[in-house]
Each structure stands twice: as structure tokens, then as C-alpha cells.
Amino acid sequence: MAWFDLDHAPPPFSIVAQSAYSRVLRALALNGSGIAWLPERCVREDIQRGALVNAGSERWNTDIEIRLYASPERAKLLEFNLWENIRDWQESGLATI
């Protein structure tokens, strides 16, 4: 396999799978089916044990902001569980607010 300088030229990638589920993409990357852009929290242990590596430099890392919108009725149903989960993630270091 040829090595590509991901910082200076677009690599000749072919999309072989797309999924909204990071678990699916992680599994494909772990079995050698290609590369995946995944949240760090999903692959931290894989990286620590050497099962996965960053495919490019820090330049390819990005922070994202997630915004949720819901009707007032739906928001009331989601409020407690949603904010409890976000607080748990924040306390564990997996998310920042």
C-alpha cells in the first residue's frame, strides 16, 4: 500500500460504507476495511492499545458543536434524561460544555 501525505494532497479514497453509527464505522476500521472519522471518546481505548492510530496530523482533528432543537412538548420529555447524560459525559471528561 502506498503512503499518502494527507496534509498536502487529497488522498484517493473510495467510500465503501457510510453510517450514522460510530460503532459500525469503528468496527470496520478495526477489521481493516479502511479509515473512519470517529469521536475520540469512541476510540480512546483502541488508540491506547494500538488497535487504531490517527491517520493524519493534528490538522485533521476538529472540535464540533452539537445543538439540539425540539418542540416544547418534546423538550419536556427529553429534558431530565438528556441533561443528566450530558452532565455524566462532562464529569467523565468525554464532553465539554
Summary of the structure (lengths in Angstrom):
residues: 97
radius of gyration: 17.1
end to end distance: 40.8
largest distance: 53.9
contacts: 153
relative contact order: 0.10
helix: 43%
strand: 0%
